[in-house]
């Protein structure tokens, strides 16, 4: 069990590093955010399975994860239609 905990913590911190270091494209940022959500899903699943709790909370977590992914894709499509690319540097307050 200790090896599983260490590997999940390593996956989570590598996802946080990837999320904080990728600031150029919105699509890469969304991918790293989805990776973090998948690691949290794995952690939650193992926690609930280990302690013998019900798995209903995982269903709610997956519903909110899908809503977050759909919202991110909607923002990405809207940004590509309005700006022509997904570069985060093209989003400036001064350029209207």
Buried (B, 14 or more C-beta within 10 A) or exposed (E): EEEEEEEBEEBBEBBBEBBEEBEEBBBBBBBBBBBBBEBBBBBBBBEBEEEEEEEEEBEEBEEEBEEBBEEBEEEBEEBEEEEEEBEBEEEEEEEE
